[in-house]
Amino acid sequence: MYHFFAPAENGESGTIHITGADRNHIVRVLRLTCGDRVSVSDGNDRDWLCEIASVNDEEVILTVLPDEREDTELPVSVSLFQGIPKGDKTETILQKCVELGLAEYVPVAMKRCVVKIDEKKKDARRERWQRIAESAAKQSGRRIIPAVGAVIPFSDAVAGASGFDAVLVPYECAEDMAYTRRVLSEITPGSRIAVFIGPEGGFAPEEIESLREAGAKIITLGPRILRTETAGMTLLAMGSLLWQP
């Protein structure tokens, strides 16, 4: 079923009006007509099953239907604090992690990051990343649009993670998969989890020490060394198996 986003007040009224690019996509690309059904979310955990009631030159009008579909969100809210990678890897990380249930993405400037974000382009880049998150949320039938934060220094990321229920740090030098299983299994529904992933060069030793002192759990994802764009999605996949009812 095709999925779209609209303001919450539309769904509350029992009728949803789709305009702009989404209206054109429904009519010209998907060629949906009256009677076809679509899914609509407000981007903040509200979701409706709808039927196309009418189409005109300005908008598509949807009628909200009774909905007994399964919730598509993870029962655990996961924020990814990602060391800024090279090239277009951020786009890959965002797309796949959003599909897997990520709630928030925060790019972090770490000691071994090669990329330096141009101040003049940072807002445009963040807007692009947010569009990618929204597109991935639509594709995967998410009820929320994960937020993409501004680039922050590592020290601010550690301080910001202090309010989470747990901080997890996959690290290539860590061992003991049994410990990882135990840590993930102990996370309960409703928890807010911060996950730190290092850039291509990995974490600097002092960064790991800083996270350890802040109470983070240093875990392994297995005996193989994973790329920076693979680690976050691997942890989310593991969590999906353990946390999803």
C-alpha positions, 0 to 999 in steps of 0.5 A: 500500500502506498504511504504518504504524510499529512498534518495531524489535524487533517486526519482528526477531521476524518478527511485528509487533503493531499496537495503539491508534489504528493498530489501529483505523484498520486494522480500522474505517477501512481495513477490512483483513482477514487476507491483506491486505498493509501496509508497516511501518517502525520510524521509523529506516530499518528497513522490512518488508513484512507480511501480516495474520495475525489480528485481535482486539479488542486488536491486529492481528498481522502476519507479516513477509514477504520484501521486495524493494521499492525503498528510499524514502529519499533517498541524502542526509540533508537537515536544514531550518533554517527561519525560523519563518513565520506562520500554519500555514505550518510545517504545509505546509512539514513535510508537503510536505518530508517527502513529498520526503524531508526527514530533519530539521526545525529551526525557527529564530528569525531577525531578520525572523521575525514570529512569536514562539513562546509559551513555554507552548505551545512543547512542544504545538506541537512535538508537533503538528509531530511528528505532522504529520511522522509522518503525512506519512511514513506517507502517502509510504511513508517508512522513517523519521519525520523528527525535528522539533527545538525552536525555536533562535536563529539563532546556535545554528543556524549553530553546529549546522550546522558538523558537516554535509558542506555548508550550502546557503542559497537566497537571493533576491539570489543569481545564477548558476543554473549554480553552483547546479547544480554545487553540487547535483551535487557532493553525493554519496550518504551526505552530510549537508546543512543547508539554511537558509531565511529567513522571509517577510521574508527573511534579514537581511544580517548573517545571510547574512554570518554563514552565508557566514563559516561556509562556507555556499554561497549559491545561487539557485533561479531568477530568481523570488522564492519564498515561504518555504514554497516554497523548501525543497520546491523545493530538495528536488525539485531534489535528488531529481532529481540524487541519486536513482539 
